[in-house]
């Protein structure tokens, strides 16, 4: 198995889905692999585990935007397709920390950085991203840093 366990797992499931005849799953898994492969070609290197996770998160964000637009337009068929893609992609992502755990990490990072105002937000965000980047939702972190440093 390659260094990139996530990509290898997706490829294994693609083969398994092809053998079992799950066309919808095959289509979604091919979509995910194409996204990863495109990033690898763009950067002219094989992605590591962390980079693959970032690509999958970016893909989910794109799907979520499409889902919102299809829902507003009343296109439930396309919205359901986007939901299904999001569900499949999320199977390959590590479990994210919940809000309470995130808040504790933000508080700990603020203390360790000696941050006292919103001017120090970059230092706090950087430390959290370096230490917890794949397991934490950075938009939640951003909101919580603003709340804690803003008061």
C-alpha positions as CSV (number, residue, x, y, z in Angstrom):
1,X,0.0,0.0,0.0
2,X,1.2,3.5,-0.8
3,X,2.1,6.2,1.7
4,X,-1.3,7.8,1.1
5,X,-3.7,5.4,2.9
6,X,-6.7,7.5,2.0
7,X,-6.1,7.4,-1.7
8,X,-5.4,3.7,-1.6
9,X,-8.6,3.0,0.4
10,X,-10.6,5.0,-2.2
11,X,-9.1,3.0,-5.0
12,X,-9.8,-0.3,-3.3
13,X,-13.4,0.7,-2.7
14,X,-13.7,1.8,-6.4
15,X,-12.6,-1.7,-7.5
16,X,-14.9,-3.3,-5.1
17,X,-17.8,-1.1,-6.2
18,X,-17.1,-1.9,-9.8
19,X,-17.1,-5.6,-9.1
20,X,-20.4,-5.4,-7.2
21,X,-22.1,-3.2,-9.7
22,X,-22.8,-0.1,-7.6
23,X,-22.8,2.4,-10.4
24,X,-23.6,5.4,-8.3
25,X,-20.7,4.6,-5.9
26,X,-18.3,4.0,-8.8
27,X,-19.2,7.4,-10.3
28,X,-18.6,9.2,-6.9
29,X,-15.4,7.4,-6.2
30,X,-14.0,8.2,-9.7
31,X,-14.9,11.8,-9.1
32,X,-13.0,11.8,-5.8
33,X,-9.9,10.1,-7.4
34,X,-10.0,12.6,-10.3
35,X,-10.0,15.5,-7.9
36,X,-6.9,14.0,-6.1
37,X,-5.1,13.2,-9.3
38,X,-5.7,16.7,-10.7
39,X,-4.1,18.2,-7.5
40,X,-1.2,15.8,-7.9
41,X,-0.7,16.9,-11.5
42,X,-1.1,20.5,-10.7
43,X,1.6,20.3,-8.0
44,X,3.7,17.7,-9.9
45,X,4.0,15.4,-6.9
46,X,2.1,12.7,-5.1
47,X,0.0,14.1,-2.3
48,X,0.6,13.0,1.3
49,X,-2.2,12.1,3.7
50,X,-2.6,15.6,5.0
51,X,-2.7,17.1,1.5
52,X,-5.3,14.6,0.4
53,X,-7.5,15.5,3.4
54,X,-7.3,19.1,2.3
55,X,-8.3,18.2,-1.2
56,X,-11.3,16.2,0.1
57,X,-12.4,19.1,2.3
58,X,-12.2,21.5,-0.6
59,X,-14.3,19.0,-2.6
60,X,-16.9,18.9,0.2
61,X,-17.0,22.7,0.3
62,X,-17.6,22.8,-3.5
63,X,-20.3,20.2,-3.2
64,X,-21.9,22.1,-0.3
65,X,-22.1,25.3,-2.3
66,X,-23.7,23.4,-5.2
67,X,-26.1,21.7,-2.8
68,X,-27.2,25.1,-1.4
69,X,-27.8,26.5,-5.0
70,X,-29.7,23.4,-6.1
71,X,-31.9,23.5,-3.0
72,X,-32.7,27.2,-3.5
73,X,-33.5,26.5,-7.2
74,X,-35.8,23.6,-6.1
75,X,-33.7,21.0,-7.9
76,X,-34.1,18.2,-5.4
77,X,-32.7,15.6,-7.8
78,X,-29.4,17.4,-8.1
79,X,-29.4,18.4,-4.4
80,X,-29.7,14.8,-3.5
81,X,-26.8,13.8,-5.7
82,X,-24.6,16.5,-4.0
83,X,-25.7,15.2,-0.6
84,X,-24.7,11.6,-1.6
85,X,-21.3,12.8,-2.8
86,X,-20.7,14.7,0.4
87,X,-21.6,11.6,2.5
88,X,-19.2,9.4,0.5
89,X,-16.3,11.9,0.7
90,X,-16.8,12.3,4.4
91,X,-16.2,8.6,5.0
92,X,-12.6,9.2,4.1
93,X,-12.0,12.2,6.3
94,X,-10.8,11.8,9.9
95,X,-13.4,12.6,12.6
96,X,-13.3,16.4,13.3
97,X,-13.2,17.6,16.9
98,X,-16.5,18.9,18.3
99,X,-17.1,22.5,19.3
100,X,-16.3,21.9,23.0
101,X,-12.9,20.3,22.2
102,X,-12.2,23.0,19.6
103,X,-12.9,25.7,22.2
104,X,-10.5,24.1,24.7
105,X,-7.8,23.9,22.0
106,X,-8.3,27.5,21.0
107,X,-8.1,28.6,24.7
108,X,-4.9,26.6,25.2
109,X,-3.3,28.0,22.0
110,X,-4.2,31.6,23.0
111,X,-2.5,31.0,26.3
112,X,0.6,29.3,24.8
113,X,1.0,32.1,22.2
114,X,0.4,34.8,24.7
115,X,-2.2,36.3,22.5
116,X,-4.1,39.2,24.0
117,X,-6.0,40.9,21.1
118,X,-7.3,40.2,17.6
119,X,-3.9,41.4,16.2
120,X,-2.5,38.1,17.5
121,X,-5.1,36.0,15.7
122,X,-2.7,34.9,13.0
123,X,-0.3,33.4,15.5
124,X,-3.1,31.4,17.2
125,X,-4.6,30.2,13.9
126,X,-1.2,29.2,12.6
127,X,-0.4,27.2,15.8
128,X,-3.7,25.4,15.7
129,X,-3.5,24.6,12.0
130,X,0.0,23.2,12.4
131,X,-1.0,21.0,15.3
132,X,-4.5,20.0,14.5
133,X,-5.1,21.0,10.8
134,X,-6.6,17.7,9.7
135,X,-8.9,17.1,12.7
136,X,-10.3,20.6,13.2
137,X,-12.7,22.9,11.4
138,X,-10.7,26.1,10.8
139,X,-13.8,28.2,10.3
140,X,-15.0,27.2,13.8
141,X,-11.6,27.9,15.1
142,X,-11.7,31.4,13.5
143,X,-15.0,32.2,15.0
144,X,-13.9,31.1,18.5
145,X,-10.6,33.0,18.3
146,X,-12.5,36.1,17.4
147,X,-14.9,35.7,20.3
148,X,-12.2,34.9,22.8
149,X,-9.7,37.6,21.7
150,X,-12.4,40.2,21.0
151,X,-13.7,40.3,24.5
